[in-house]
Amino acid sequence: MNIDKDFVFPSHVMFQEFDDEAIILDIRTQEHFGLNPISSFFLKNIQNGIKPLDIYALLLDEYDVSPEQLRSDLNALLDSLLKHQLIEVS
Amino acid sequence: MKPYSNEFKLLLEASQIPPSTEVITELFNKGIHQGYLFSLAIANGVLPLLYGVLKTTSHINVDKSFQRQAIQIQNTNFVMSAQLLQIIHLLKEKKVELIPIKGPLLSQHAYKDISLRPFSDLDILAKEEDLLEISQTLLSLGYKSEKDLAVLKHPYILEKFSDFSFTHPQTGLVIELHWKLLKTATAGLSNIADLFENKISIPFQNTSLNSLPLEEEFLYLCLHGAKHRFERIEWMNDLNRLFELYHEKYDYQKLLSMAKKEDSLSSYLLALRILHLSYKRSISDTQTLQLMNGRKIKVLYEKVFSLHAKDYILQTKKEGIRWMELLFSIRLEDNFLKKIMILKSIIFPLYMDDILNMKKIPDSLTFLYYLKRLSRYIKTKVL
């Protein structure tokens, strides 16, 4: 499961928060993706060097969501980011 | 002398590190016109900074237009930063180096946030031998140049001009490609090889970017701000932010010596006087402190103060020669010969087309360009 690994942003990626949302962009292609508040919170903490499992615990405290659902959503997010080379395993 | 308006005082207070909530509250209690404040903040390039301060001052209700404008600047800065990184990435693959100046890098370097400092274009400094390669890369990204790239091979153009613009027709983004830091630089700041040799690295997003060496960056921004009479608070803020970060690292004797070599001591001292008086910065170097209290610097500072007090930045500028600006530039200039050159460049400006239209002439005949300028002056002003 991806959530058990550690991640970093590659040097070709820009991540910027806009209030409670964010954009992640590949500078090579200028392809970009809008992120909802939960994804934004997750990636902001990844950028700050916090482990995915610790962020998962923070989110579980903050939001009314089942552990299984949150784990599945975060894994899907990480899958998608890995596929687009917007994040890499450290 | 006319005092600052409450709105201008508010912008200055919001620019302090840290700003005082008491002073801001007091200014609001005295009366602040939010529409006027909004216009003044945009013109001074401090709206995101002001909005950031006001939104954390809980009892102040800020008009929605401030938030909208701050978000718009944030979006623009993000897009422009992404574009800068793409250009650097593409050029890195071709082993071409450049140094971004001002723009996103300055915002990140001085403010630690690309959203806090508005910028309208991207400025990049390059070595002369890389100009064509960089230009080709910009063209491949869809940028257009007003003139043929051949101008970048013309020695007289390279000598007399300092930059060349590219515009993206779809996004409207403008990139200024510089091969000199200042048109008039004569010493350290004009030695591009040295600037590249001594460049430093600044963390930017998930990578790092080249930046000018610390003293050179500070001096360049002092000279740039002084050239524009520090009309915008953002130019003073840039220096204040950098000073906050590096005042203990700066070599003041080196700065003084570089400023003297550039014949720009007055510009540098004016900037320091502004930091000292408008931002309460203490200058530890006694020689610098003594020099910046000289009569000429005091007069220049008073002029900057009066321009701020009468909102010169918001005034509609007339076409043609602006005598106040010309007089300020002449007064600021330390070298008598350069004072004459300023007058000459205003009355008889040299355009790239003057050189291009006269085809290539031998170096010994370059004085003919002056005749061309004189003939244009006679045509437009006399006939």
Interface residues (C-beta under 8 A of the other chain):
Chain A: V8 F9 P10 S11 H12 V13 M14 F15 Q16 F18 D19 I23 L25 I27 R28 Q30 H32 Q47
Chain B: I71 Q74 N75 F78 S81 A82 Q83 L85 Q86 H89 I114 S115 Q205 N206 T207
